[in-house]
């Protein structure tokens, strides 16, 4: 039996450090450090702290794995759950464009927790992460655009990504990994409906994906079986949750195309669907030396996915919801030159922001939509108060592979995120970052944050 | 806002013991005792024990709630998870025909665990169970037949049923209950694909529904928000997982129609889709005094749902898979007069069973399909070896509300199930059953199985 699911499982089970090209490993290190900052940024978020309290109330009070926002220790299951909840809330974690999937939160959270529980090496952690990225991205691509219209791919594909990463760490063989994917896929969930009322579900989706995926892998290690073709089978994920699934995407270039390296870092602290337009607006404002008061109207030319996800957010009531408001994001860009965590927290509901927000609209654009999701083109048409009509365009938003962040920028971003939430002092961060940048030489992945604050 | 989801949530939050008619309470007591037997029947099942080992490895080693198969104690979360895994594996737990949903496993497992954790009364436990049944059944009816073609409704609707039961016990107000349903629905999962290879997922589905639903309710109690219209919203469950959802079903007769009382007990130890035909075969064999050797051919006239679920099981490889084989079930009925746990274990793969199995086929029947799922009509056409063509028919299979089990039959069934698995001695069972039949007078739900075995 050599079904697409079987091939994908065999790849994830068999992946070893030595088979991964150096540039892929270095990118994975970048992604790990970037994830660490996002995980710390979740400290103090009501939604995240609520999940953390639940985990503390029903989970063990000690264990081998680290809850980063509290520096408490518990079992790998709950550390994965809470760290995954924490690392997606600031909307600063990474994204893979083609799959519209945020891999880090659902891959590194369980992988770190299990690596700590097993005493795995840094190379094993990185290898497991690559297995998780390669599987999750391909599952997201496979499920396609119809899936993403209703389902939060990071929650759904993320459950399989978590299982693949943990399964690789546990040393599952290929049949066991196929069972793990089966058990993960049959728990796969996450609906966009929460966006309509700015509810907390996004944090639950990543918490659920990480913990359910971890459970699927542990169960498989202990002989529990899952569907053989959970992805492409006639009563599997695609049958239930997609109308344009393409099984060829599951196995395309396994071992030669490293999808991990296609992952983008997030520069703005908002939904990725706003980034291309944000960069395009910045480009046109800089090119023509425009001030916020010069903007009479901004039309963003977008792909259908942006309208699906952002379209219902017209009057954002919370900081988190405002990160899904195209108008708010572009207003902050216009006023401050970037839209970071501090700008959202302090200015998302300013009168000036609200005024600019109302001048921004989205319009479907066939070119942008046709290029999506492989390329996220940003196009805006600005009408100025003095009647000029100006075009802005970027072909690759900041943070994408061709316009990426340097290691210094990644380090600085992580330090900013930790400082923002107060999760760690600069000294504690520096120690942790030193460890993380050297993780490939670590014989045993330890705690990232020692007792010092 | 008075959406269907809001109305359903308000009902589940506001339900109190005094508002529930006496016959509904008595039926709920019947269902509780029936569930208890099924939960014990799971002891020793490889799939169940694997989930129990995982729970023990990542959960706390002590707590207020009881894992019935091991008599260990842990947090409510893991007790709910393991008891739910255990109570669906013998295929003897209850079913609601109209929703094709097995309520007990996903309602009583979390409700008992939380009642024990809170020190709730027996009346509170029964009230919570009714809230869970009423919600879960309506969600299953709402999601409709298109949903059930791919999704295991007990896993999906079950997550909301568990949240409703636990939310009622926690005293959630109506808005909190709506958030709980939102958080439950966005974790709702379970695909039929596992049937194709007889994998263990069915036990994972109920474990997942019980634990994820419990988590959703606890989160809501602590202020965590969920989608307001997770069921009928444009990116909610129906949008993603159904093509024939009817929101009117969510609120039909709330407080006047007690769907709990429509629940059927399972008499045969097999998938419910086989029961009408099994009873019809028994009827024609008794009417014409037929022996197994007289059967040349048996055509079962069935609804499409039976073909969807059972159609792929032509050559069952395991005891569990054989419970989804129409041919195996009818063969056991023909040979032994009933198809209980012992018949499956000892005879599912006998030469005589296999021979008879091959003589059984399914044919779509418009009358049966039209009545389904409100009525599960059994119709068979038997061709005898001497050339007679005989018809068998039952309009209400054994265990349905109009053909129900007495309390003596329910007690006897629970004793059989416990004896089958060895989970409790007759003496321990008698003590537990005495407590359970008197649960409405219990001021505090305690452990069901004391230290004695």
Interface residues (C-beta under 8 A of the other chain):
Chain A: X46 X47 X50 X51 X53 X54 X57 X58 X59 X60 X61 X75 X76 X77 X78 X149 X150 X151 X155 X179 X182 X183 X185 X186 X187 X188 X189 X190 X191 X192 X193 X194 X195 X196 X197 X198 X199 X200 X201 X204 X205 X208 X212 X215 X218 X219 X222 X223 X224 X225 X226 X227 X228 X229 X230 X233 X234 X235 X236 X237 X239 X240 X241
Chain B: X46 X47 X50 X51 X53 X54 X57 X58 X59 X60 X61 X75 X76 X77 X78 X149 X150 X151 X155 X179 X182 X183 X185 X186 X187 X188 X189 X190 X191 X192 X193 X194 X195 X196 X197 X198 X199 X200 X201 X204 X205 X208 X212 X215 X218 X219 X222 X223 X224 X225 X226 X227 X228 X229 X230 X233 X234 X235 X236 X237 X239 X240 X241
